[in-house]
Amino acid sequence: MSQHTPPGQMAPHIPADLYHHAQATGQPVVIVVTATTPPGFPWQKLLIPFAIAGAAALGTWGVVAALCWLMDVASHTATVIAGAAGPVGAGGITIKLFSKK
């Protein structure tokens, strides 16, 4: 009998007539366990989606930070170029972008 079944009691998955016939004829009773489920909560099912969501969030923040840096560099570059070029004119209209003190 199974280690989990107390002596004198029949395991619930063995039909009674087969068990009693095996006991009467002296045949051994073999219990085969084909599959076992792991005890506890399957953490892998929960951790993988959170890992993917965390990676996506970090990637999004990285893209936002890179775009902010790129805009900052572009604005500084435009300021330097406009300051060095002096007044800008088109079609007879001249605009002085920066005043020199």
DSSP file with accessible surface (Angstrom, degrees, kcal/mol):
  #  RESIDUE AA STRUCTURE BP1 BP2  ACC     N-H-->O    O-->H-N    N-H-->O    O-->H-N    TCO  KAPPA ALPHA  PHI   PSI    X-CA   Y-CA   Z-CA
    1    1 A M              0   0   87      0, 0.0    30,-0.1     0, 0.0     9,-0.1   0.000 360.0 360.0 360.0 168.2    0.0    0.0    0.0
    2    2 A S    >   -     0   0   35      1,-0.1     3,-0.8     4,-0.1    28,-0.0  -0.259 360.0-124.1 -69.9 154.7    1.0    3.6   -0.3
    3    3 A Q  T 3  S+     0   0  189      1,-0.2    -1,-0.1     3,-0.0     0, 0.0   0.758 111.1  55.7 -70.2 -23.4    3.0    5.3    2.4
    4    4 A H  T 3  S+     0   0  169      2,-0.1    -1,-0.2     1,-0.0    -2,-0.0   0.568  91.8  82.1 -86.8  -9.7    0.3    7.9    2.8
    5    5 A T  S <  S-     0   0   24     -3,-0.8     3,-0.1     4,-0.0     6,-0.1  -0.857  82.5-126.3 -99.1 123.6   -2.5    5.4    3.5
    6    6 A P    >   -     0   0   65      0, 0.0     3,-1.7     0, 0.0    -4,-0.1  -0.299  41.2 -86.1 -62.9 152.2   -2.7    4.2    7.1
    7    7 A P  T 3  S+     0   0  126      0, 0.0     3,-0.1     0, 0.0     0, 0.0  -0.298 114.9  27.3 -60.0 141.0   -2.7    0.4    7.5
    8    8 A G  T 3  S+     0   0   78      1,-0.3     2,-0.4    -3,-0.1    -3,-0.0   0.340 102.1  99.3  90.4  -8.9   -6.1   -1.2    7.1
    9    9 A Q    <   -     0   0  115     -3,-1.7     2,-0.3    -4,-0.0    -1,-0.3  -0.880  68.9-128.7-112.9 148.0   -7.5    1.5    4.9
   10   10 A M        -     0   0   67     -2,-0.4     6,-0.1    -3,-0.1     0, 0.0  -0.700  26.4-110.0 -94.6 142.0   -7.8    1.4    1.2
   11   11 A A    >   -     0   0    1     -2,-0.3     3,-1.5     1,-0.1    -1,-0.1  -0.454  29.0-124.4 -65.6 141.8   -6.4    4.1   -1.1
   12   12 A P  T 3  S+     0   0  131      0, 0.0    -1,-0.1     0, 0.0     4,-0.1   0.737 105.6  56.1 -67.7 -19.1   -9.3    6.1   -2.6
   13   13 A H  T 3  S+     0   0  123      2,-0.1    -2,-0.0     0, 0.0    -3,-0.0   0.479  89.8  84.4 -93.6   0.6   -8.2    5.5   -6.2
   14   14 A I  S <  S-     0   0   28     -3,-1.5    17,-0.0    17,-0.0    -4,-0.0  -0.893  85.5-118.9-102.5 125.0   -8.1    1.7   -6.0
   15   15 A P     >  -     0   0   67      0, 0.0     4,-2.1     0, 0.0     5,-0.2  -0.338  20.3-128.5 -61.2 141.5  -11.4   -0.1   -6.6
   16   16 A A  H  > S+     0   0   45      1,-0.2     4,-2.8     2,-0.2     5,-0.3   0.881 104.3  53.1 -62.7 -41.8  -12.5   -2.1   -3.6
   17   17 A D  H  > S+     0   0  117      1,-0.2     4,-2.1     2,-0.2    -1,-0.2   0.908 110.4  47.6 -66.4 -37.0  -13.1   -5.4   -5.4
   18   18 A L  H  > S+     0   0  106      2,-0.2     4,-2.3     1,-0.2    -1,-0.2   0.914 112.9  49.5 -67.1 -38.3   -9.7   -5.3   -7.0
   19   19 A Y  H  X S+     0   0   26     -4,-2.1     4,-2.3     2,-0.2    -2,-0.2   0.939 112.8  45.4 -66.2 -46.6   -8.0   -4.5   -3.7
   20   20 A H  H  X S+     0   0  118     -4,-2.8     4,-2.4     1,-0.2    -1,-0.2   0.878 112.2  52.2 -67.3 -35.4   -9.9   -7.3   -1.8
   21   21 A H  H  X S+     0   0  107     -4,-2.1     4,-2.2    -5,-0.3     6,-0.3   0.913 110.4  48.6 -65.3 -41.3   -9.1   -9.8   -4.6
   22   22 A A  H  X>S+     0   0   11     -4,-2.3     5,-1.2     1,-0.2     4,-1.1   0.894 112.4  48.6 -66.2 -37.9   -5.4   -8.9   -4.4
   23   23 A Q  H  <5S+     0   0  106     -4,-2.3    -2,-0.2     1,-0.2    -1,-0.2   0.896 112.2  48.8 -67.1 -38.7   -5.5   -9.3   -0.6
   24   24 A A  H  <5S+     0   0   87     -4,-2.4    -2,-0.2     1,-0.2    -1,-0.2   0.870 117.4  39.3 -71.2 -36.9   -7.3  -12.7   -0.9
   25   25 A T  H  <5S-     0   0   73     -4,-2.2    -1,-0.2    -5,-0.2    -2,-0.2   0.562 109.8-117.9 -90.0 -10.4   -4.9  -14.2   -3.5
   26   26 A G  T  <5 +     0   0   63     -4,-1.1    -3,-0.2     1,-0.3    -4,-0.1   0.623  59.6 152.2  85.3  10.7   -1.7  -12.7   -2.0
   27   27 A Q      < -     0   0  108     -5,-1.2    -1,-0.3    -6,-0.3     2,-0.1  -0.526  48.9-110.6 -73.1 143.3   -0.9  -10.6   -5.0
   28   28 A P        -     0   0  113      0, 0.0     2,-0.6     0, 0.0    -1,-0.1  -0.431  22.6-131.0 -73.3 148.7    1.0   -7.4   -4.3
   29   29 A V        -     0   0   36     -2,-0.1     2,-0.5     2,-0.0   -10,-0.0  -0.899  22.3-163.6-100.8 119.6   -0.7   -4.1   -4.7
   30   30 A V        -     0   0  117     -2,-0.6     2,-0.6     2,-0.0   -28,-0.1  -0.923   3.6-163.2-108.7 125.4    1.4   -1.7   -6.8
   31   31 A I        -     0   0   45     -2,-0.5     2,-0.5   -30,-0.1    -2,-0.0  -0.940   6.5-163.3-109.4 121.4    0.6    2.0   -6.7
   32   32 A V        -     0   0  111     -2,-0.6     2,-0.7     0, 0.0    -2,-0.0  -0.914   6.3-157.9-108.2 123.8    2.1    4.0   -9.6
   33   33 A V        +     0   0  108     -2,-0.5     3,-0.1     1,-0.2    -2,-0.0  -0.896  12.5 179.5 -99.8 115.0    2.3    7.8   -9.3
   34   34 A T        +     0   0  136     -2,-0.7     2,-0.4     1,-0.2    -1,-0.2   0.829  62.5  14.7 -88.8 -33.5    2.5    9.2  -12.8
   35   35 A A        -     0   0   81      2,-0.0     2,-0.4     0, 0.0    -1,-0.2  -1.000  58.1-163.4-145.2 142.6    2.6   12.9  -12.1
   36   36 A T        -     0   0  121     -2,-0.4    -3,-0.0    -3,-0.1     0, 0.0  -0.962  16.4-137.4-123.2 144.8    3.2   15.2   -9.2
   37   37 A T        -     0   0  127     -2,-0.4    -2,-0.0     1,-0.0     0, 0.0  -0.811  30.8-108.6 -98.0 139.6    2.4   18.8   -8.9
   38   38 A P        -     0   0  108      0, 0.0     2,-0.1     0, 0.0    -1,-0.0  -0.415  37.9-112.3 -66.7 142.0    4.9   21.1   -7.3
   39   39 A P  S    S+     0   0  130      0, 0.0     2,-0.1     0, 0.0    -3,-0.0  -0.400  75.1  14.7 -74.1 150.1    3.9   22.4   -3.9
   40   40 A G  S    S-     0   0   72     -2,-0.1     0, 0.0     2,-0.1     0, 0.0  -0.317 104.9 -28.8  89.8-167.5    3.1   26.0   -3.3
   41   41 A F        -     0   0  119     -2,-0.1     2,-1.5     1,-0.1     3,-0.1  -0.698  57.3-120.3 -90.6 134.6    2.5   28.9   -5.7
   42   42 A P    >>  -     0   0   64      0, 0.0     3,-0.9     0, 0.0     4,-0.6  -0.550  32.8-178.5 -75.5  91.8    4.0   28.8   -9.2
   43   43 A W  H >> S+     0   0  156     -2,-1.5     4,-2.9     1,-0.2     3,-0.7   0.767  72.2  69.5 -65.8 -25.4    6.0   32.1   -9.0
   44   44 A Q  H 3> S+     0   0  143      1,-0.3     4,-1.8     2,-0.2    -1,-0.2   0.887  93.7  56.7 -63.5 -34.5    7.4   31.8  -12.5
   45   45 A K  H <4 S+     0   0  167     -3,-0.9    -1,-0.3     1,-0.2    -2,-0.2   0.782 116.0  37.0 -66.2 -26.1    3.9   32.5  -13.9
   46   46 A L  H <X S+     0   0   68     -3,-0.7     4,-1.3    -4,-0.6    -2,-0.2   0.828 114.4  52.2 -93.6 -36.3    3.8   35.7  -11.9
   47   47 A L  H  X S+     0   0  102     -4,-2.9     4,-2.4     1,-0.2     5,-0.2   0.854 100.5  60.2 -74.5 -34.5    7.4   36.9  -12.2
   48   48 A I  H  X S+     0   0   83     -4,-1.8     4,-2.4    -5,-0.2     5,-0.2   0.950 106.4  45.4 -63.8 -48.0    7.8   36.7  -16.0
   49   49 A P  H  > S+     0   0   74      0, 0.0     4,-2.6     0, 0.0    -1,-0.2   0.913 114.5  49.6 -62.7 -37.1    5.0   39.2  -16.8
   50   50 A F  H  X S+     0   0  141     -4,-1.3     4,-2.5     2,-0.2    -2,-0.2   0.877 110.0  51.0 -68.1 -35.5    6.3   41.6  -14.2
   51   51 A A  H  X S+     0   0   65     -4,-2.4     4,-2.4     2,-0.2    -1,-0.2   0.915 111.7  47.3 -66.1 -41.2    9.8   41.3  -15.5
   52   52 A I  H  X S+     0   0  113     -4,-2.4     4,-2.3     2,-0.2    -2,-0.2   0.929 113.5  47.7 -65.7 -43.6    8.6   42.0  -19.1
   53   53 A A  H  X S+     0   0   58     -4,-2.6     4,-2.4    -5,-0.2    -2,-0.2   0.906 112.1  50.1 -65.2 -39.2    6.6   45.0  -17.8
   54   54 A G  H  X S+     0   0   33     -4,-2.5     4,-2.6     2,-0.2     5,-0.2   0.914 110.6  49.0 -65.2 -41.2    9.5   46.3  -15.8
   55   55 A A  H  X S+     0   0   65     -4,-2.4     4,-2.4     1,-0.2    -2,-0.2   0.908 111.6  49.7 -65.1 -38.8   11.8   46.1  -18.8
   56   56 A A  H  X S+     0   0   57     -4,-2.3     4,-2.3     2,-0.2    -2,-0.2   0.908 111.5  48.8 -66.4 -40.3    9.3   47.9  -21.0
   57   57 A A  H  X S+     0   0   49     -4,-2.4     4,-2.4     2,-0.2    -2,-0.2   0.934 112.7  47.0 -65.6 -44.5    8.9   50.7  -18.4
   58   58 A L  H  X S+     0   0  133     -4,-2.6     4,-2.1     1,-0.2    -2,-0.2   0.900 112.2  50.9 -64.2 -38.9   12.7   51.1  -18.0
   59   59 A G  H  X S+     0   0   40     -4,-2.4     4,-2.2    -5,-0.2    -1,-0.2   0.906 109.6  50.2 -64.1 -39.9   13.1   51.1  -21.8
   60   60 A T  H  X S+     0   0   88     -4,-2.3     4,-2.4     1,-0.2    -2,-0.2   0.930 110.7  48.6 -65.1 -44.3   10.4   53.8  -22.2
   61   61 A W  H  X S+     0   0  179     -4,-2.4     4,-2.5     1,-0.2    -1,-0.2   0.869 109.7  53.9 -63.7 -34.9   12.0   56.0  -19.6
   62   62 A G  H  X S+     0   0   42     -4,-2.1     4,-2.4     2,-0.2    -2,-0.2   0.917 108.9  47.7 -64.9 -41.1   15.4   55.5  -21.3
   63   63 A V  H  X S+     0   0   89     -4,-2.2     4,-2.5     2,-0.2    -2,-0.2   0.921 112.0  50.1 -66.1 -41.8   13.9   56.7  -24.6
   64   64 A V  H  X S+     0   0   64     -4,-2.4     4,-2.3     2,-0.2    -2,-0.2   0.930 111.7  48.0 -62.4 -44.6   12.3   59.7  -23.0
   65   65 A A  H  X S+     0   0   60     -4,-2.5     4,-2.4     1,-0.2    -1,-0.2   0.913 111.2  50.8 -63.8 -40.1   15.6   60.6  -21.3
   66   66 A A  H  X S+     0   0   56     -4,-2.4     4,-2.5     1,-0.2    -2,-0.2   0.910 110.6  48.9 -65.1 -40.0   17.5   60.3  -24.6
   67   67 A L  H  X S+     0   0  101     -4,-2.5     4,-2.5     2,-0.2    -1,-0.2   0.900 110.3  51.2 -66.7 -38.8   14.9   62.5  -26.4
   68   68 A C  H  X S+     0   0   80     -4,-2.3     4,-2.2     2,-0.2    -2,-0.2   0.924 111.9  47.1 -63.0 -43.6   15.2   65.2  -23.7
   69   69 A W  H  X S+     0   0  165     -4,-2.4     4,-2.6     2,-0.2     5,-0.2   0.923 111.4  51.3 -63.4 -42.0   19.0   65.1  -23.9
   70   70 A L  H  X S+     0   0   95     -4,-2.5     4,-2.6     1,-0.2    -2,-0.2   0.913 110.4  48.2 -63.7 -41.8   18.8   65.3  -27.7
   71   71 A M  H  X S+     0   0  135     -4,-2.5     4,-2.4     2,-0.2    -1,-0.2   0.888 111.0  51.6 -65.7 -38.3   16.4   68.3  -27.6
   72   72 A D  H  X S+     0   0   83     -4,-2.2     4,-2.2     2,-0.2    -2,-0.2   0.941 112.0  45.5 -63.5 -46.1   18.7   70.0  -25.1
   73   73 A V  H  X S+     0   0   54     -4,-2.6     4,-2.5     1,-0.2    -2,-0.2   0.915 113.0  51.1 -64.0 -40.9   21.7   69.5  -27.3
   74   74 A A  H  X S+     0   0   53     -4,-2.6     4,-2.5    -5,-0.2    -1,-0.2   0.905 109.9  49.0 -65.1 -39.9   19.8   70.7  -30.4
   75   75 A S  H  X S+     0   0   59     -4,-2.4     4,-2.2     2,-0.2    -1,-0.2   0.913 112.2  48.0 -68.2 -39.7   18.6   73.9  -28.6
   76   76 A H  H  X S+     0   0  110     -4,-2.2     4,-2.4     2,-0.2    -2,-0.2   0.908 111.9  50.6 -65.0 -40.2   22.2   74.7  -27.4
   77   77 A T  H  X S+     0   0   71     -4,-2.5     4,-2.6     1,-0.2     5,-0.2   0.931 110.6  48.6 -63.5 -44.0   23.5   74.1  -31.0
   78   78 A A  H  X S+     0   0   58     -4,-2.5     4,-2.6     1,-0.2     5,-0.2   0.895 111.0  51.4 -63.3 -38.0   20.8   76.4  -32.5
   79   79 A T  H  X S+     0   0   72     -4,-2.2     4,-2.3     2,-0.2    -2,-0.2   0.932 111.5  46.4 -65.3 -43.6   21.7   79.1  -29.9
   80   80 A V  H  X S+     0   0  104     -4,-2.4     4,-2.0     2,-0.2    -2,-0.2   0.931 114.7  46.8 -65.1 -44.9   25.4   78.9  -30.7
   81   81 A I  H  X S+     0   0  107     -4,-2.6     4,-1.9     1,-0.2    -2,-0.2   0.932 113.9  47.5 -65.2 -43.3   24.8   79.0  -34.4
   82   82 A A  H  X S+     0   0   20     -4,-2.6     4,-1.1    -5,-0.2    16,-0.2   0.885 111.8  50.8 -67.1 -36.0   22.3   81.9  -34.2
   83   83 A G  H  < S+     0   0   30     -4,-2.3    -1,-0.2    -5,-0.2    -2,-0.2   0.871 113.5  44.9 -69.2 -34.3   24.7   83.9  -32.0
   84   84 A A  H  < S+     0   0   84     -4,-2.0    -2,-0.2    -5,-0.2    -1,-0.2   0.803 108.6  56.9 -79.6 -27.1   27.6   83.4  -34.3
   85   85 A A  H  < S-     0   0   70     -4,-1.9    -1,-0.2     1,-0.2    -2,-0.2   0.772  90.7-154.5 -78.8 -25.3   25.6   84.2  -37.5
   86   86 A G     <  +     0   0   17     -4,-1.1    11,-0.4    -5,-0.2    -1,-0.2  -0.560  55.1   8.1  84.1-151.0   24.4   87.6  -36.4
   87   87 A P  S    S-     0   0   81      0, 0.0     2,-0.5     0, 0.0     9,-0.2  -0.351  70.0-140.7 -68.8 145.2   21.3   89.1  -37.9
   88   88 A V  E     -A   95   0A  73      7,-3.1     7,-3.6    -2,-0.0     2,-0.4  -0.905  22.3-175.6-108.0 130.7   19.1   86.9  -40.1
   89   89 A G  E     +A   94   0A  51     -2,-0.5     2,-0.3     5,-0.3     5,-0.2  -0.962  14.2 174.7-131.3 148.4   17.5   88.3  -43.1
   90   90 A A  E >  S-A   93   0A  78      3,-2.4     3,-1.3    -2,-0.4    -2,-0.0  -0.921  73.5 -11.3-151.1 117.7   15.1   87.1  -45.8
   91   91 A G  T 3  S-     0   0   87     -2,-0.3     3,-0.1     1,-0.3    -1,-0.0   0.843 129.2 -48.1  66.7  34.7   13.6   89.2  -48.6
   92   92 A G  T 3  S+     0   0   79      1,-0.2     2,-0.6     0, 0.0    -1,-0.3   0.379 114.3 112.3  88.5  -6.8   14.7   92.5  -47.2
   93   93 A I  E <   -A   90   0A 119     -3,-1.3    -3,-2.4     2,-0.0     2,-0.5  -0.891  48.8-165.7-102.4 124.4   13.5   91.9  -43.7
   94   94 A T  E     -A   89   0A 101     -2,-0.6     2,-0.5    -5,-0.2    -5,-0.3  -0.927   4.8-168.6-113.8 131.9   16.2   91.6  -41.2
   95   95 A I  E     -A   88   0A  97     -7,-3.6    -7,-3.1    -2,-0.5     2,-0.8  -0.974  13.5-149.0-119.9 127.8   15.8   90.2  -37.7
   96   96 A K        -     0   0  136     -2,-0.5     3,-0.1    -9,-0.2    -2,-0.0  -0.870  13.4-172.2 -95.7 113.2   18.4   90.4  -35.1
   97   97 A L        +     0   0   89     -2,-0.8     2,-0.4   -11,-0.4    -1,-0.2   0.883  68.2  26.4 -76.8 -38.7   18.0   87.4  -32.9
   98   98 A F  S    S-     0   0  100    -16,-0.2     2,-0.4   -12,-0.1    -1,-0.2  -0.982  73.2-137.2-129.2 136.0   20.4   88.2  -30.1
   99   99 A S        -     0   0   92     -2,-0.4     2,-0.5    -3,-0.1   -16,-0.0  -0.754  16.9-139.9 -91.2 137.6   21.5   91.6  -28.9
  100  100 A K              0   0  165     -2,-0.4    -2,-0.0     1,-0.0   -17,-0.0  -0.829 360.0 360.0 -97.9 130.2   25.2   92.0  -28.2
  101  101 A K              0   0  243     -2,-0.5    -1,-0.0     0, 0.0     0, 0.0  -0.614 360.0 360.0 -97.2 360.0   26.0   94.0  -25.1
